[in-house]
Amino acid sequence: MSSRQEISEQTAYESARRARLGVPAFAGGLLYFLSAIIVTATLNGAPTVGLLQGLTPALRGIAQPAVSPRAAEVKYISSHAFPLLAGSLLKSLSLVVLTLVLLFLLQAVLFRRPATWVAARPLVLVGGFGLALVNIVHQIASSIQAHSFATGHDLSNHSVEQALTHGAINIGSQYLDLLFALALMAGMIGVCINAIRTGLLTRWMGVVGIFAAVLVFLPLGGATLEIIPAFWMTAMGILYLGRWPNGDPPAWPSGEARPWPTQAELRAQREAESGDGSDANGGGRRGRRARGKTA
């Protein structure tokens, strides 16, 4: 158990660090959502190839058309490389901020609960920074390949597949992206669960953080659901800045774990309070009846 001196030093350190991380965390959430909007809006304008368009060469008896039906899609990506790169860069910056936010939160958790899952730190560290790096490198490589396709003379299906999915860089970055995202998700879930157990995060904030971790791993729904990780980061910025509604959770200023009561404990407390009130009322009524008989 930590001494009072150690607790005092830790809370002072946390206060200073929270003040430095608060604004980046808030801005990181906004950047994460902005990146999703930029990338989604850009890709939504890309030409699509329907089933009939894709089968047209085969129906005409051309097994390997000189110009792939998806050639226009690759050329579109090449001509819109700047917004796609800008969106990826913003996302990578926000992922770096998210990693720093999680590492600091985990440090505060470990001080109050040393038995916390220690594997969360390397998972967050490797997963967060690795995912940020792979995200921007993959987009740069994709832009270069799309530009090479658009300026080249080979517009076949094979060339399109190499530019979009089947190239060595594409395949390698996809596997790395999957591994790093999985590591970040596992680490983030572990941090959020233990932050709830120590009382550093409210239950609903911890649950939102767990849901946000799943969405970072599986970015579903485009910009619509990306608002959840963005919201969690901005909320953490508010918490770190000391602007949380009704004040900080008690575990922050105390420097000790202050677990939130379970539903069973809250129900028992309500029943106890209700019982005390009934006993008091009953005692008052019995007293009045006794005084009436005496009179």
C-alpha positions in Angstrom: 0.0 0.0 0.0 1.4 3.4 -1.0 2.4 5.9 1.7 0.8 9.4 2.0 4.0 10.9 0.6 3.9 8.6 -2.4 0.2 9.3 -2.9 0.8 13.1 -2.7 3.6 13.0 -5.2 1.6 10.8 -7.6 -1.5 13.0 -7.5 0.7 16.1 -8.1 2.4 14.4 -11.1 -1.0 13.3 -12.4 -2.5 16.8 -12.2 0.4 18.3 -14.1 0.3 15.5 -16.7 -3.4 15.8 -17.1 -3.2 19.5 -17.8 -0.7 18.8 -20.7 -2.7 15.9 -22.2 -6.2 17.4 -21.9 -6.0 19.7 -24.9 -4.3 17.1 -27.2 -6.9 14.5 -26.2 -9.8 16.8 -27.0 -8.2 17.9 -30.3 -7.4 14.2 -31.1 -11.0 13.3 -30.9 -12.0 16.0 -33.3 -9.2 15.1 -35.7 -10.3 11.4 -35.6 -13.8 12.3 -36.7 -12.6 14.9 -39.2 -10.3 12.2 -40.8 -13.3 9.8 -41.1 -15.4 12.6 -42.8 -12.6 13.4 -45.3 -11.9 9.8 -46.3 -15.5 8.8 -46.5 -16.6 11.8 -48.5 -13.7 11.4 -50.9 -14.3 7.6 -51.5 -18.1 8.1 -51.8 -17.4 10.1 -55.0 -15.4 7.3 -56.6 -17.0 5.7 -59.7 -18.5 2.3 -58.9 -18.7 -0.8 -61.1 -22.0 -2.6 -61.1 -22.5 -6.3 -61.7 -23.6 -5.7 -65.3 -20.6 -3.4 -66.0 -18.2 -6.0 -64.5 -19.7 -8.8 -66.6 -19.8 -6.8 -69.9 -16.4 -7.9 -71.2 -17.1 -11.6 -70.4 -20.5 -11.4 -72.1 -18.7 -10.1 -75.2 -16.3 -13.0 -75.1 -13.3 -11.0 -73.9 -11.7 -12.9 -71.0 -8.9 -10.3 -70.4 -10.1 -6.9 -71.5 -7.3 -4.3 -72.3 -9.1 -1.8 -70.1 -10.5 -3.0 -66.9 -14.0 -1.8 -65.8 -12.4 -0.6 -62.6 -9.7 1.4 -64.3 -11.8 4.6 -63.7 -11.8 3.9 -59.9 -8.0 3.7 -59.7 -7.6 6.9 -61.7 -10.1 8.6 -59.4 -8.1 7.5 -56.4 -4.9 8.8 -58.1 -6.5 12.2 -58.8 -7.8 12.4 -55.2 -4.6 11.3 -53.5 -4.2 14.6 -51.5 -7.5 14.4 -49.5 -6.9 10.7 -48.9 -3.4 11.3 -47.6 -4.6 14.3 -45.5 -7.3 12.1 -43.9 -4.9 9.3 -43.2 -2.4 11.7 -41.6 -5.1 13.2 -39.4 -6.1 9.7 -38.3 -2.5 8.7 -37.6 -2.0 11.8 -35.4 -5.2 11.0 -33.5 -4.1 7.4 -33.0 -0.8 8.7 -31.5 -2.8 10.9 -29.1 -5.1 8.0 -28.2 -2.1 5.9 -27.4 -0.7 8.6 -25.0 -4.1 9.0 -23.4 -4.3 5.3 -22.7 -0.8 4.9 -21.5 -1.3 7.7 -18.9 -4.6 6.3 -17.8 -3.0 2.9 -17.4 -0.2 4.4 -15.3 -2.7 5.9 -13.0 -4.5 2.6 -12.8 -1.3 0.7 -12.0 -0.5 3.0 -9.1 -3.9 2.4 -7.5 -4.2 -1.3 -8.5 -0.8 -2.9 -9.0 -2.5 -6.3 -9.8 -3.8 -4.8 -13.1 -3.2 -6.8 -16.3 0.4 -5.8 -17.1 0.2 -6.9 -20.8 -2.1 -3.9 -21.5 0.9 -1.6 -21.7 2.9 -3.3 -24.5 -0.4 -4.0 -26.3 -1.4 -0.3 -26.3 2.2 0.9 -27.0 2.9 -1.5 -29.9 -0.7 -1.5 -31.3 -1.2 2.3 -31.1 2.0 3.5 -32.6 2.2 0.6 -35.0 -1.3 1.2 -36.3 -0.6 5.0 -36.7 2.5 4.2 -38.8 1.0 1.5 -41.0 -2.1 3.7 -41.6 -0.1 6.5 -43.2 2.5 4.2 -44.9 -0.3 2.2 -46.5 -2.0 5.3 -47.9 1.3 6.7 -49.3 2.0 3.3 -51.0 -1.6 3.1 -52.4 -1.3 6.7 -53.8 2.0 5.8 -55.5 0.6 2.7 -57.0 -2.6 4.4 -58.2 -0.5 7.2 -59.8 1.7 4.6 -61.5 -1.4 2.9 -62.9 -3.0 6.2 -64.0 0.1 7.3 -65.9 0.9 3.9 -67.3 -0.3 2.0 -70.3 -1.4 -1.3 -68.6 -5.1 -0.9 -67.7 -5.9 -4.6 -67.4 -7.7 -6.3 -64.5 -4.3 -7.7 -63.2 -2.9 -4.2 -63.1 -6.0 -2.9 -61.2 -5.8 -5.7 -58.6 -2.1 -5.0 -58.1 -2.8 -1.3 -57.5 -5.7 -1.8 -55.2 -5.4 -5.1 -53.3 -3.0 -7.8 -54.5 0.3 -5.9 -54.4 3.0 -7.0 -51.9 2.8 -3.7 -50.1 -1.0 -3.8 -49.9 -1.1 -7.4 -48.6 1.7 -6.7 -46.1 0.1 -3.5 -44.8 -3.3 -5.2 -44.5 -1.9 -8.0 -42.3 0.1 -5.5 -40.1 -3.0 -3.2 -39.8 -5.0 -6.2 -38.6 -2.4 -7.2 -36.0 -1.7 -3.7 -34.7 -5.5 -2.9 -34.5 -6.1 -6.2 -32.6 -3.4 -5.4 -30.1 -4.7 -1.9 -29.6 -8.2 -3.1 -29.1 -7.2 -5.7 -26.5 -5.0 -3.2 -24.6 -7.7 -0.5 -24.7 -10.4 -2.8 -23.4 -8.1 -3.9 -20.6 -7.3 -0.3 -19.6 -11.0 0.7 -19.7 -12.1 -2.3 -17.6 -9.4 -1.7 -14.9 -10.1 2.1 -15.0 -13.7 1.2 -14.0 -12.5 -1.1 -11.3 -10.3 1.6 -9.7 -12.9 4.3 -10.1 -10.9 6.5 -12.5 -13.6 6.2 -15.2 -17.3 6.2 -14.7 -19.1 3.0 -15.8 -20.6 4.6 -18.8 -17.3 6.1 -19.9 -15.6 2.7 -19.6 -18.3 1.0 -21.6 -18.1 3.7 -24.3 -14.3 3.2 -24.3 -14.7 -0.6 -24.8 -17.1 0.0 -27.7 -14.7 2.6 -29.2 -11.9 0.0 -29.0 -14.0 -2.4 -31.1 -14.7 0.3 -33.7 -11.0 1.1 -34.0 -10.4 -2.5 -34.8 -13.5 -2.8 -37.0 -14.2 0.6 -38.6 -17.8 -0.1 -39.5 -20.4 2.4 -40.8 -18.0 5.0 -42.1 -18.0 8.4 -40.4 -21.3 7.6 -38.7 -19.9 5.2 -36.1 -16.5 6.8 -36.0 -18.0 9.5 -33.9 -17.9 7.1 -30.9 -14.1 6.8 -30.6 -13.9 10.5 -31.4 -16.4 11.3 -28.6 -14.5 9.1 -26.1 -11.3 10.9 -26.8 -12.9 14.4 -26.5 -14.5 13.2 -23.2 -11.2 12.1 -21.9 -9.8 15.5 -22.8 -12.5 17.1 -20.7 -11.7 14.7 -17.8 -8.0 15.4 -18.0 -8.6 19.2 -18.0 -10.6 18.9 -14.8 -13.8 20.0 -16.4 -15.8 16.8 -15.8 -19.4 17.4 -14.8 -19.9 17.1 -11.0 -16.1 17.1 -10.5 -13.5 14.4 -11.0 -14.2 10.8 -9.9 -13.0 10.4 -6.3 -10.2 8.0 -7.3 -8.2 10.8 -9.0 -7.8 13.3 -6.1 -7.5 10.5 -3.5 -4.7 8.6 -5.2 -6.4 5.4 -4.2 -8.8 2.9 -5.8 -12.4 3.9 -5.3 -14.4 1.2 -7.0 -17.9 2.2 -8.1 -20.6 0.3 -6.2 -22.2 -2.6 -8.0 -26.0 -2.7 -8.7 -26.4 -5.2 -5.9 -24.6 -2.9 -3.5 -26.7 0.1 -4.6 -29.9 -1.9 -4.1 -28.8 -3.0 -0.7 -28.0 0.5 0.3 -31.4 1.7 -0.9 -33.1 -1.1 1.0 -31.1 -0.2 4.1 -32.1 3.5 3.9 -35.7 2.5 3.3 -35.6 0.2 6.3 -34.1 2.9 8.5 -36.9 5.3 7.4 -39.6 2.7 8.2 -38.1 2.0 11.6 -38.0 5.7 12.4 -41.6 6.2 11.3 -42.7 3.1 13.1 -40.9 4.2 16.3 -42.6 7.6 16.0 -46.1 6.1 15.6 -45.5 3.7 18.6 -44.3 6.6 20.7 -47.4 8.7 19.9 -49.7 5.7 20.7 -47.9 5.2 24.0 -48.2 8.8 25.0 -52.0 8.7 24.1 -52.5 5.7 26.4 -50.7 7.4 29.2 -52.8 10.5 28.9 
